[in-house]
Amino acid sequence: MIRYTIYQKNPASHYVYIDMIVDGLATEELQLQLPAWRPSRYELGNFAKNVKRVDIFNERDEAIPFQKINKDLWQVTTKNCRTLKVTYSYYAAELNAGACFADDSQLYINPVHCCLYVVGRTNEPHQVELKIPENYKIACSLPRKGFVLTATDYEELVDSPFIASAGIQSDSYAISGTTFYLHVNGECRPDFEKLK
């Protein structure tokens, strides 16, 4: 399983911090890739431009060598390592339906923008733990326990944007046995009956 922890240090800065844990290493090198694509968008993106300060450590908390191969691919030396911890920050200041945005009232994450993947290990489960205020609610299609979201693989993760905020208002309706959810965030009074 690949695990991520996402948190903020100074919400007003728009930075989110990501700790990525990769267990079960069996090779002397691996590659970490950030996509340049987004589900349902037929265009290339440069999401890596928002990645800042990458550091990589082994299970003994020792820094290990890596190099950036191109704009969104990192090559890591994993000889004698069983576990990697990859830490980086991501500038999340684009408030639209497809990007990432973080401030002192919400955390909106589109994982395809900011979650690195291990080349060759995308078919494993991927888990995201959110370090967020206790009063935050989460709107996401992934199954969750508390503030932990779990995807069956990387593809499901990047198809599952999520928002966390204290201001989320929700409702649902069912058609032919399928439940649809409506989530609204912000200072408004949605007319859910009219929306449905």
Short mmCIF file of the C-alpha atoms (twelve columns), coordinates in Angstrom:
data_MODEL
# 
_entry.id   MODEL 
# 
loop_
_atom_site.group_PDB 
_atom_site.id 
_atom_site.type_symbol 
_atom_site.label_atom_id 
_atom_site.label_alt_id 
_atom_site.label_comp_id 
_atom_site.label_asym_id 
_atom_site.label_seq_id 
_atom_site.Cartn_x 
_atom_site.Cartn_y 
_atom_site.Cartn_z 
_atom_site.pdbx_PDB_model_num 
ATOM 1   C CA . MET A 1   0.000   0.000  0.000   1 
ATOM 2   C CA . ILE A 2   1.126   3.538  -0.795  1 
ATOM 3   C CA . ARG A 3   0.199   6.037  1.931   1 
ATOM 4   C CA . TYR A 4   -0.058  9.811  1.929   1 
ATOM 5   C CA . THR A 5   -0.598  12.241 4.789   1 
ATOM 6   C CA . ILE A 6   -1.842  15.682 3.749   1 
ATOM 7   C CA . TYR A 7   -1.794  18.639 6.130   1 
ATOM 8   C CA . GLN A 8   -1.314  22.401 6.370   1 
ATOM 9   C CA . LYS A 9   1.170   24.328 8.512   1 
ATOM 10  C CA . ASN A 10  0.094   27.889 7.718   1 
ATOM 11  C CA . PRO A 11  -3.292  27.765 5.949   1 
ATOM 12  C CA . ALA A 12  -3.052  31.391 4.787   1 
ATOM 13  C CA . SER A 13  0.007   30.480 2.684   1 
ATOM 14  C CA . HIS A 14  -2.018  28.147 0.387   1 
ATOM 15  C CA . TYR A 15  0.617   25.421 0.838   1 
ATOM 16  C CA . VAL A 16  -0.317  21.844 1.610   1 
ATOM 17  C CA . TYR A 17  2.304   19.417 2.863   1 
ATOM 18  C CA . ILE A 18  2.420   15.825 1.729   1 
ATOM 19  C CA . ASP A 19  4.247   12.922 3.341   1 
ATOM 20  C CA . MET A 20  4.269   9.840  1.113   1 
ATOM 21  C CA . ILE A 21  5.251   6.434  2.555   1 
ATOM 22  C CA . VAL A 22  6.328   3.627  0.229   1 
ATOM 23  C CA . ASP A 23  6.848   0.232  1.907   1 
ATOM 24  C CA . GLY A 24  8.066   -3.089 0.550   1 
ATOM 25  C CA . LEU A 25  10.956  -1.848 -1.545  1 
ATOM 26  C CA . ALA A 26  12.585  -4.615 -3.573  1 
ATOM 27  C CA . THR A 27  14.724  -2.745 -6.115  1 
ATOM 28  C CA . GLU A 28  17.819  -0.548 -5.957  1 
ATOM 29  C CA . GLU A 29  16.080  2.313  -7.731  1 
ATOM 30  C CA . LEU A 30  12.562  3.562  -8.268  1 
ATOM 31  C CA . GLN A 31  10.879  6.427  -10.030 1 
ATOM 32  C CA . LEU A 32  8.301   8.826  -8.637  1 
ATOM 33  C CA . GLN A 33  6.036   10.418 -11.222 1 
ATOM 34  C CA . LEU A 34  3.542   13.253 -11.032 1 
ATOM 35  C CA . PRO A 35  0.965   13.092 -13.826 1 
ATOM 36  C CA . ALA A 36  0.738   15.719 -16.537 1 
ATOM 37  C CA . TRP A 37  -2.809  14.624 -17.383 1 
ATOM 38  C CA . ARG A 38  -6.156  14.950 -15.635 1 
ATOM 39  C CA . PRO A 39  -9.223  12.695 -15.901 1 
ATOM 40  C CA . SER A 40  -11.731 13.962 -18.498 1 
ATOM 41  C CA . ARG A 41  -9.401  16.720 -19.688 1 
ATOM 42  C CA . TYR A 42  -7.680  16.149 -23.004 1 
ATOM 43  C CA . GLU A 43  -4.779  18.474 -22.399 1 
ATOM 44  C CA . LEU A 44  -1.355  18.358 -20.799 1 
ATOM 45  C CA . GLY A 45  -0.854  20.103 -17.478 1 
ATOM 46  C CA . ASN A 46  2.236   21.206 -15.605 1 
ATOM 47  C CA . PHE A 47  1.179   20.392 -12.045 1 
ATOM 48  C CA . ALA A 48  4.789   19.810 -10.982 1 
ATOM 49  C CA . LYS A 49  5.407   23.571 -11.134 1 
ATOM 50  C CA . ASN A 50  3.604   23.779 -7.774  1 
ATOM 51  C CA . VAL A 51  5.768   21.136 -6.050  1 
ATOM 52  C CA . LYS A 52  8.308   22.674 -3.680  1 
ATOM 53  C CA . ARG A 53  11.080  21.271 -1.476  1 
ATOM 54  C CA . VAL A 54  11.230  17.512 -2.084  1 
ATOM 55  C CA . ASP A 55  13.131  15.466 0.520   1 
ATOM 56  C CA . ILE A 56  13.411  11.682 0.660   1 
ATOM 57  C CA . PHE A 57  14.376  9.532  3.658   1 
ATOM 58  C CA . ASN A 58  14.802  5.832  4.425   1 
ATOM 59  C CA . GLU A 59  13.306  3.942  7.368   1 
ATOM 60  C CA . ARG A 60  16.221  5.133  9.562   1 
ATOM 61  C CA . ASP A 61  15.271  8.752  8.782   1 
ATOM 62  C CA . GLU A 62  18.457  9.192  6.749   1 
ATOM 63  C CA . ALA A 63  18.318  11.366 3.636   1 
ATOM 64  C CA . ILE A 64  18.835  9.292  0.497   1 
ATOM 65  C CA . PRO A 65  20.011  10.390 -2.956  1 
ATOM 66  C CA . PHE A 66  17.608  11.261 -5.756  1 
ATOM 67  C CA . GLN A 67  17.564  13.398 -8.849  1 
ATOM 68  C CA . LYS A 68  14.896  15.108 -10.867 1 
ATOM 69  C CA . ILE A 69  14.975  13.571 -14.360 1 
ATOM 70  C CA . ASN A 70  12.514  15.964 -15.986 1 
ATOM 71  C CA . LYS A 71  9.764   18.396 -14.952 1 
ATOM 72  C CA . ASP A 72  7.659   15.745 -13.180 1 
ATOM 73  C CA . LEU A 73  9.821   12.608 -12.720 1 
ATOM 74  C CA . TRP A 74  12.213  11.846 -9.857  1 
ATOM 75  C CA . GLN A 75  14.706  8.926  -9.781  1 
ATOM 76  C CA . VAL A 76  15.439  7.609  -6.275  1 
ATOM 77  C CA . THR A 77  18.304  5.357  -5.127  1 
ATOM 78  C CA . THR A 78  16.746  2.735  -2.826  1 
ATOM 79  C CA . LYS A 79  19.645  0.336  -2.282  1 
ATOM 80  C CA . ASN A 80  19.482  -1.109 1.269   1 
ATOM 81  C CA . CYS A 81  16.124  0.598  1.897   1 
ATOM 82  C CA . ARG A 82  12.908  -1.125 2.949   1 
ATOM 83  C CA . THR A 83  10.774  2.021  3.250   1 
ATOM 84  C CA . LEU A 84  10.798  5.497  1.712   1 
ATOM 85  C CA . LYS A 85  9.356   8.668  3.167   1 
ATOM 86  C CA . VAL A 86  8.941   11.363 0.540   1 
ATOM 87  C CA . THR A 87  8.090   14.829 1.849   1 
ATOM 88  C CA . TYR A 88  7.151   17.835 -0.258  1 
ATOM 89  C CA . SER A 89  4.903   20.847 -0.318  1 
ATOM 90  C CA . TYR A 90  2.390   21.834 -2.959  1 
ATOM 91  C CA . TYR A 91  1.165   25.362 -3.699  1 
ATOM 92  C CA . ALA A 92  -2.645  25.086 -3.821  1 
ATOM 93  C CA . ALA A 93  -4.058  28.477 -4.759  1 
ATOM 94  C CA . GLU A 94  -6.155  27.809 -7.853  1 
ATOM 95  C CA . LEU A 95  -9.848  27.854 -6.972  1 
ATOM 96  C CA . ASN A 96  -11.638 25.972 -9.736  1 
ATOM 97  C CA . ALA A 97  -13.237 22.564 -10.181 1 
ATOM 98  C CA . GLY A 98  -10.122 20.845 -11.468 1 
ATOM 99  C CA . ALA A 99  -7.194  22.147 -9.429  1 
ATOM 100 C CA . CYS A 100 -6.222  22.321 -5.737  1 
ATOM 101 C CA . PHE A 101 -7.023  25.030 -3.228  1 
ATOM 102 C CA . ALA A 102 -6.198  25.380 0.447   1 
ATOM 103 C CA . ASP A 103 -6.798  28.218 2.873   1 
ATOM 104 C CA . ASP A 104 -7.942  28.647 6.467   1 
ATOM 105 C CA . SER A 105 -11.492 27.455 5.735   1 
ATOM 106 C CA . GLN A 106 -11.139 24.560 3.309   1 
ATOM 107 C CA . LEU A 107 -8.893  21.985 1.735   1 
ATOM 108 C CA . TYR A 108 -9.808  21.060 -1.844  1 
ATOM 109 C CA . ILE A 109 -7.532  18.438 -3.374  1 
ATOM 110 C CA . ASN A 110 -7.487  16.930 -6.827  1 
ATOM 111 C CA . PRO A 111 -4.998  14.069 -6.213  1 
ATOM 112 C CA . VAL A 112 -3.868  13.899 -9.849  1 
ATOM 113 C CA . HIS A 113 -2.302  17.334 -9.326  1 
ATOM 114 C CA . CYS A 114 -0.310  16.619 -6.203  1 
ATOM 115 C CA . CYS A 115 -0.004  12.894 -5.393  1 
ATOM 116 C CA . LEU A 116 3.147   11.330 -6.790  1 
ATOM 117 C CA . TYR A 117 2.978   7.688  -7.798  1 
ATOM 118 C CA . VAL A 118 5.579   4.935  -7.870  1 
ATOM 119 C CA . VAL A 119 6.168   3.842  -11.453 1 
ATOM 120 C CA . GLY A 120 5.161   0.173  -11.696 1 
ATOM 121 C CA . ARG A 121 3.112   0.177  -8.469  1 
ATOM 122 C CA . THR A 122 -0.090  1.980  -9.449  1 
ATOM 123 C CA . ASN A 123 -2.219  -1.172 -9.047  1 
ATOM 124 C CA . GLU A 124 -1.721  -1.265 -5.253  1 
ATOM 125 C CA . PRO A 125 -4.156  0.312  -2.778  1 
ATOM 126 C CA . HIS A 126 -3.469  3.993  -2.046  1 
ATOM 127 C CA . GLN A 127 -4.484  5.614  1.236   1 
ATOM 128 C CA . VAL A 128 -4.758  9.303  2.164   1 
ATOM 129 C CA . GLU A 129 -4.863  10.511 5.756   1 
ATOM 130 C CA . LEU A 130 -6.031  14.085 6.243   1 
ATOM 131 C CA . LYS A 131 -4.710  16.052 9.208   1 
ATOM 132 C CA . ILE A 132 -7.554  18.542 9.427   1 
ATOM 133 C CA . PRO A 133 -9.549  20.260 12.178  1 
ATOM 134 C CA . GLU A 134 -11.965 17.979 14.045  1 
ATOM 135 C CA . ASN A 135 -14.982 20.036 12.939  1 
ATOM 136 C CA . TYR A 136 -14.239 19.522 9.235   1 
ATOM 137 C CA . LYS A 137 -16.502 17.348 7.109   1 
ATOM 138 C CA . ILE A 138 -15.221 15.511 4.035   1 
ATOM 139 C CA . ALA A 139 -16.974 15.178 0.678   1 
ATOM 140 C CA . CYS A 140 -15.435 12.445 -1.477  1 
ATOM 141 C CA . SER A 141 -16.473 9.333  -3.379  1 
ATOM 142 C CA . LEU A 142 -13.773 7.161  -1.745  1 
ATOM 143 C CA . PRO A 143 -14.578 4.962  1.233   1 
ATOM 144 C CA . ARG A 144 -13.295 6.422  4.468   1 
ATOM 145 C CA . LYS A 145 -12.830 5.771  8.156   1 
ATOM 146 C CA . GLY A 146 -12.571 9.002  10.081  1 
ATOM 147 C CA . PHE A 147 -10.143 11.196 8.158   1 
ATOM 148 C CA . VAL A 148 -8.581  8.327  6.170   1 
ATOM 149 C CA . LEU A 149 -9.610  7.739  2.529   1 
ATOM 150 C CA . THR A 150 -8.745  4.490  0.734   1 
ATOM 151 C CA . ALA A 151 -8.588  3.856  -3.026  1 
ATOM 152 C CA . THR A 152 -8.237  0.411  -4.607  1 
ATOM 153 C CA . ASP A 153 -5.434  1.745  -6.837  1 
ATOM 154 C CA . TYR A 154 -3.868  4.962  -8.073  1 
ATOM 155 C CA . GLU A 155 -6.387  5.335  -10.908 1 
ATOM 156 C CA . GLU A 156 -9.282  5.388  -8.442  1 
ATOM 157 C CA . LEU A 157 -7.410  7.866  -6.257  1 
ATOM 158 C CA . VAL A 158 -6.890  10.367 -9.075  1 
ATOM 159 C CA . ASP A 159 -10.528 9.991  -10.131 1 
ATOM 160 C CA . SER A 160 -11.622 11.066 -6.635  1 
ATOM 161 C CA . PRO A 161 -11.140 14.756 -5.793  1 
ATOM 162 C CA . PHE A 162 -12.190 15.696 -2.274  1 
ATOM 163 C CA . ILE A 163 -13.007 18.731 -0.187  1 
ATOM 164 C CA . ALA A 164 -12.739 19.110 3.570   1 
ATOM 165 C CA . SER A 165 -14.307 22.057 5.369   1 
ATOM 166 C CA . ALA A 166 -16.486 22.935 8.350   1 
ATOM 167 C CA . GLY A 167 -18.945 24.622 5.965   1 
ATOM 168 C CA . ILE A 168 -19.968 21.635 3.832   1 
ATOM 169 C CA . GLN A 169 -23.722 21.137 3.496   1 
ATOM 170 C CA . SER A 170 -24.903 17.832 2.034   1 
ATOM 171 C CA . ASP A 171 -27.979 16.015 0.812   1 
ATOM 172 C CA . SER A 172 -28.647 12.963 -1.338  1 
ATOM 173 C CA . TYR A 173 -31.223 11.274 -3.490  1 
ATOM 174 C CA . ALA A 174 -31.599 7.848  -5.078  1 
ATOM 175 C CA . ILE A 175 -32.626 6.797  -8.573  1 
ATOM 176 C CA . SER A 176 -32.999 3.130  -9.551  1 
ATOM 177 C CA . GLY A 177 -31.008 1.995  -6.533  1 
ATOM 178 C CA . THR A 178 -28.103 4.420  -7.065  1 
ATOM 179 C CA . THR A 179 -27.507 7.155  -4.499  1 
ATOM 180 C CA . PHE A 180 -26.316 10.565 -5.675  1 
ATOM 181 C CA . TYR A 181 -24.806 13.079 -3.271  1 
ATOM 182 C CA . LEU A 182 -24.929 16.860 -3.393  1 
ATOM 183 C CA . HIS A 183 -22.282 18.817 -1.473  1 
ATOM 184 C CA . VAL A 184 -22.106 22.586 -1.234  1 
ATOM 185 C CA . ASN A 185 -19.404 24.531 0.561   1 
ATOM 186 C CA . GLY A 186 -19.429 28.158 1.562   1 
ATOM 187 C CA . GLU A 187 -21.718 30.821 2.925   1 
ATOM 188 C CA . CYS A 188 -24.965 30.013 1.147   1 
ATOM 189 C CA . ARG A 189 -28.341 28.395 1.700   1 
ATOM 190 C CA . PRO A 190 -28.751 25.770 -1.007  1 
ATOM 191 C CA . ASP A 191 -32.282 24.763 -1.931  1 
ATOM 192 C CA . PHE A 192 -31.562 21.033 -2.065  1 
ATOM 193 C CA . GLU A 193 -35.128 20.132 -3.010  1 
ATOM 194 C CA . LYS A 194 -34.968 22.427 -6.022  1 
ATOM 195 C CA . LEU A 195 -31.507 21.112 -6.946  1 
ATOM 196 C CA . LYS A 196 -32.753 17.520 -6.782  1 
# 
